[in-house]
Amino acid sequence: PEEVISKYGVDTFRYYILGGASPGLDLNYNFEDMKVKFRNLGILFNLAKLVSLYAKDVKREYTKDIEERYILSKLHSSIKNVTNALDNLKLNEVPQIIEELYLELSRSYVQFTRDKIADEPEKVASTIAEVLVATTKLFSIVAPFITEHIYQELRKSLNMKEESIHLHNWPTHDERLINVKLEKGVGYAKQIIQELLAQREKGKIGVRWPLAKATIITDNEEIMEAVRECERIILAQVNIRKLEIKKKATAMSFEVHLDMFQTPELEKEGYVRELTRKIQDRRKKMGLNKQDQILLTIKSDYSLKGYEPLIQSKVGAKKVLFSDLNTATAFHATEKIKDQVFEVFIDRA
């Protein structure tokens, strides 16, 4: 064990070994599987950093949007399933249930709400904190040292009274918050998103470039209902304007078709998205904080006039100007996007 413990820590070893095999069976030790557990613990650390970053916005307020209803259902399902596994001495099942919960928090909930956190940080931060604190309590029996370290960081950020994660009561689930149908529906939505993103990749069209329409073909009523309920999430994640459902039997449970045609308007929105991402990177290099406003001048043969309000909101600009003249500013950069060149001039507002 020292070979692993000295490099990856005792909690990584516990995490891997506990869920590595069913009771009574020999474990074929695998370094690669153990490294996956170590990387996953890094995701847990990053979630704690995210909560600390938005700690001032944690108000114990929650929206009733589908994203929040989904992840809170997943949380309470997991509490119920971990508790049942422990009560029935199925200790090897515990790590996987908890891992699935915090990976879902990171890979689905945080991803689904990346735009909303800019507008309603208190509601997104509150949900992440709620799920993460409960997850840490569950996980403390598997990885006691790492969870204690994370808890001490969260304790400072969230002003929690208990001195240790191990002094908390075991979490209890709320049956009213568990929605198995919703969890299954979001699962279908994630599969559809994955298929549409794969088609984007195949067509070599980046996700920042908006497309007009996608069509879902299925005769499965459960999938059709899931698409309707999760439509907003699918549209946002794949960056498309419209989602159509065609009721028709298919060889698979569903098929997806993505309309790859880009209108001039959609193309301009794509340039705006790419350019604002690059400007955000430049802001970071200037050492600007999120609240710092800028004065922005853009020089290019490709006109983005009419998109000033969108650019302003995305990059924290007090003013956006388009000019053919070079401007003396604190920061100047030339950005090439596809076959177009944009000169960017930035000053603090």
Secondary structure, DSSP 8 states (H G I E B T S, - for coil): -HHHHHHH-HHHHHHHHHHHS-TTS-----HHHHHHHHHHHHHHHHHHHHHHHTGGG--S----SHHHHHHHHHHHHHHHHHHHHHHTT-GGGHHHHHHHHHHHIIIIIHHHTTTHHHH-HHHHHHHHHHHHHHHHHHHTTT-HHHHHHHHHHHHHHHT---S-GGGS------GGG--HHHHHHHHHHHHHHHHHHHHHHHTT--TTS-EEEEEEEE--HHHHHHHHHTHHHHHHHHTEEEEEEEE---SSS-EEEE-----HHHHHHHHHHHHHHHHHHHHHHTT--TT--EEEEEE-SS--TT-HHHHHHHHTEEEEEE-SS----SEEEEEEETTEEEEEEEEE-
